Amino acid sequence: MSNQPMMEVELYAFNSASGQFLLTPHEFDVDLDGNLYASLSLERNELALGAEAAKSALELKLPPDCDLVRHLLATSVTGETTSITLRIGRRESGDSSGSDYWWISGTRWMGRVLGVEIAEDAARIRCESAQVSLKRIGLRRLYSRKCSHVLYSSACGAAQISASSSVASTDARNVELDGGVPAVVRGGLAGGWLQTPQGARHMIVTDYGSGVELLYPVAIESGSEVLLTVGCDHSTTTCASRFNNLDNYGGFPAIPSKNPFSTGVF
């Protein structure tokens, strides 16, 4: 056996219905039983020690242009849930030749992704522990004036409104389109997305006639055919006028604005 000391690394597994991402902050890729954990600049917050570690919230910091971030932005639009498991991998010499052998020594944390925030230099992923989710009493859906359904999800039921266009040029977050924004989606793209031929989705902040402004900078080759999908501000007016979908509206616009416990009944 080799005298090489045992090495311990963290292994992150992100799983959803439409994709799987295996990552490690180790300086090299980790091949474990045929599963390749790709090396990525990945940082996390400090977790509590002992039994409380499993209940802690997990926050990750990683490059904003990686495939995982693009996937999470796309699933945030469709309402798809992504689970995350943090395991500990260990390496030791497998034979006299000194070849590496990786094995999983335990699971440190399990939960689900709550959301992702994009900045110019980094992306931050917020995750909730599975123990916290299971112990939450009642339904997770919010009681609010505006609709809480994810647009185009099964609960929403709205028919997707999209149009194709060709990219003229890109400048940081702005994408200019040949002929401008198509009339069928013009004025309604805020909160929607731009989808590239490779399937990557980029959230649209607003459209301005000749093009669209995205949430974060992108580089799309001129001449590329993209798909523009209409967004929603989750109001009753938009639900009725844009989608004709008021029967499925998930908000409660008639919630009283006066609180009888603070203002009195009369």
C-alpha positions in Angstrom: 0.0 0.0 0.0 1.1 3.6 -0.7 2.2 5.9 2.1 0.3 8.7 0.4 -2.1 10.4 2.9 -5.8 10.0 2.5 -7.4 13.0 0.8 -11.0 14.2 1.5 -13.0 16.3 -0.9 -16.6 17.5 -1.2 -18.9 16.2 -4.0 -22.0 18.0 -5.0 -24.8 16.3 -7.0 -27.6 18.5 -8.5 -30.6 16.5 -9.8 -33.8 17.6 -11.6 -36.2 16.0 -14.1 -34.3 17.6 -17.0 -30.7 17.4 -15.9 -27.9 16.2 -13.6 -24.8 18.1 -12.6 -21.9 16.5 -10.6 -19.4 19.0 -9.3 -16.5 19.3 -6.9 -14.3 22.2 -5.7 -11.3 19.9 -5.9 -8.5 21.1 -8.2 -9.0 18.0 -10.4 -12.1 16.1 -11.7 -13.1 13.1 -9.5 -14.1 9.8 -11.1 -16.2 7.8 -8.7 -17.7 4.5 -9.9 -18.1 5.9 -13.4 -19.6 9.2 -12.3 -17.4 12.2 -13.1 -17.5 15.1 -10.7 -16.3 18.1 -12.7 -13.8 20.5 -11.1 -15.4 24.0 -10.6 -14.5 27.1 -8.6 -17.2 26.5 -5.9 -17.4 28.0 -2.4 -20.0 27.5 0.3 -20.9 29.0 3.7 -20.0 27.5 7.0 -22.3 24.8 8.2 -23.1 24.1 11.8 -21.3 21.4 13.6 -22.7 18.0 14.6 -26.4 17.1 14.1 -27.3 20.8 13.4 -25.3 20.8 10.2 -28.1 18.9 8.3 -30.5 21.6 9.2 -28.4 24.6 8.1 -29.2 26.5 5.0 -26.6 26.1 2.3 -25.3 29.0 0.1 -23.0 28.4 -2.8 -20.9 30.8 -4.8 -19.8 29.9 -8.3 -19.0 31.3 -11.8 -22.1 33.0 -13.3 -21.5 31.5 -16.8 -21.4 27.8 -15.9 -24.0 25.3 -17.2 -25.5 24.7 -13.7 -26.5 28.4 -13.4 -28.1 28.4 -16.8 -30.0 25.3 -15.9 -31.3 26.7 -12.7 -32.4 29.9 -14.4 -34.3 27.8 -16.9 -36.0 25.6 -14.3 -36.9 28.7 -12.2 -39.1 29.7 -15.1 -40.8 26.3 -15.5 -41.1 25.6 -11.8 -38.9 22.5 -11.9 -37.4 21.5 -8.5 -33.7 20.7 -8.3 -32.4 18.6 -5.4 -28.8 18.9 -4.1 -26.7 16.4 -2.1 -23.4 17.2 -0.5 -21.2 14.1 0.0 -17.7 13.6 1.2 -15.3 11.7 -1.0 -12.1 10.1 0.1 -9.1 8.9 -1.9 -6.6 6.2 -1.1 -4.2 4.1 -3.1 -6.0 1.2 -4.7 -3.0 -1.1 -5.6 0.7 -1.3 -5.7 0.9 0.8 -8.8 -0.3 3.8 -6.8 -3.5 4.4 -8.8 -6.1 6.5 -7.1 -9.3 5.0 -5.7 -12.2 7.3 -4.7 -15.0 6.3 -2.4 -17.9 8.1 -0.6 -17.4 8.2 3.2 -20.7 9.8 4.0 -23.4 12.4 3.3 -22.9 15.9 4.8 -26.1 17.7 3.6 -29.3 17.2 1.6 -31.9 19.6 0.4 -33.3 21.5 -2.6 -32.4 24.7 -4.5 -34.5 27.7 -3.6 -33.1 30.2 -6.0 -30.1 31.7 -7.8 -28.9 35.3 -8.0 -26.6 36.5 -10.7 -23.9 39.2 -10.4 -21.2 40.2 -12.9 -18.5 38.4 -11.0 -20.4 35.4 -9.4 -23.6 33.6 -9.0 -25.1 32.6 -5.6 -27.3 29.6 -5.1 -29.6 29.4 -2.0 -30.6 26.0 -0.8 -32.9 24.7 1.9 -32.3 21.6 4.0 -34.5 18.6 3.5 -35.1 18.4 7.2 -36.5 21.9 7.3 -38.8 21.2 4.3 -40.2 18.1 5.8 -40.9 19.7 9.2 -42.8 22.7 7.6 -46.5 22.6 8.6 -49.1 23.1 6.0 -49.0 23.9 2.3 -46.0 25.7 0.7 -48.0 27.8 -1.6 -48.2 31.5 -0.5 -51.4 33.3 0.3 -50.9 36.5 -1.7 -52.8 39.1 -3.8 -50.7 38.2 -6.9 -50.6 34.8 -8.5 -48.0 32.4 -7.1 -48.1 29.9 -10.0 -45.0 29.5 -12.1 -45.8 30.8 -15.6 -46.6 28.0 -18.1 -46.5 25.4 -15.3 -49.2 22.7 -15.0 -50.8 24.8 -12.2 -50.8 27.9 -14.3 -52.1 26.2 -17.5 -51.5 29.3 -19.7 -50.6 28.6 -23.4 -47.0 29.6 -24.2 -46.7 32.7 -26.4 -43.4 32.8 -28.3 -41.9 34.1 -31.5 -38.6 33.5 -33.4 -36.1 36.2 -34.3 -32.6 36.6 -35.6 -29.8 38.2 -33.5 -28.2 41.3 -35.1 -25.7 42.0 -32.4 -25.1 41.7 -28.6 -23.7 44.3 -26.2 -23.3 43.0 -22.6 -26.9 42.5 -21.5 -28.6 44.0 -24.6 -29.5 41.9 -27.6 -30.4 43.7 -30.9 -32.7 41.8 -33.2 -33.1 41.9 -37.0 -36.3 43.8 -37.6 -36.8 44.6 -33.9 -39.0 42.6 -31.5 -41.7 40.7 -33.3 -45.1 42.3 -32.9 -46.8 39.2 -31.4 -44.5 39.4 -28.3 -43.7 43.2 -28.3 -44.3 44.9 -24.9 -44.8 41.6 -23.0 -41.3 40.0 -22.7 -40.5 41.3 -19.2 -40.2 38.2 -17.0 -40.0 35.9 -20.0 -36.9 34.4 -21.6 -34.7 34.3 -24.7 -33.7 30.8 -25.8 -30.6 30.1 -27.9 -30.3 27.3 -30.5 -28.3 25.4 -27.9 -31.3 25.4 -25.5 -29.9 27.9 -23.0 -32.5 30.3 -21.6 -31.8 33.8 -20.5 -34.3 35.8 -18.5 -35.5 39.0 -20.1 -35.8 42.2 -18.0 -37.5 44.3 -20.7 -37.9 44.8 -24.4 -37.4 48.2 -26.1 -38.5 47.9 -29.7 -35.2 47.1 -31.5 -34.2 44.4 -29.0 -34.3 43.0 -25.4 -32.3 43.6 -22.2 -31.3 40.4 -20.3 -30.7 39.7 -16.7 -27.0 39.2 -17.2 -24.4 39.6 -20.0 -24.3 37.1 -22.8 -22.5 36.5 -26.0 -24.7 35.3 -28.8 -23.3 35.0 -32.3 -24.9 37.3 -34.9 -27.4 35.6 -37.1 -28.4 33.1 -34.5 -32.1 32.2 -34.5 -33.5 32.7 -31.0 -36.9 32.1 -29.4 -38.5 34.9 -27.4 -41.2 33.9 -24.9 -43.6 36.2 -23.2 -43.5 36.8 -19.5 -46.1 37.7 -16.8 -46.3 40.1 -13.9 -48.7 37.8 -12.1 -51.6 40.4 -12.0 -55.2 39.7 -12.8 -55.1 42.2 -15.7 -52.2 40.5 -17.4 -53.7 37.0 -16.8 -56.9 38.0 -18.4 -55.8 40.3 -21.3 -52.6 38.5 -22.3 -53.3 34.8 -21.6 -57.1 34.6 -21.2 -56.4 32.4 -18.2 -58.2 34.1 -15.3 -60.0 30.8 -14.4 -56.6 29.5 -13.3 -55.4 32.6 -11.5 -53.6 31.6 -8.3 -53.7 34.8 -6.4 -56.2 36.3 -4.0 -56.7 40.0 -5.1 -59.7 40.5 -2.8 -57.6 40.1 0.4 -58.8 43.0 2.7 -56.2 45.7 3.0 -57.3 46.6 6.6 -56.1 44.4 9.5 -59.0 44.3 12.0 -56.5 43.3 14.8 -54.6 46.6 14.4 -57.3 49.1 13.1 -60.4 47.7 14.7 -63.5 46.2 13.1 -65.4 49.5 12.7 
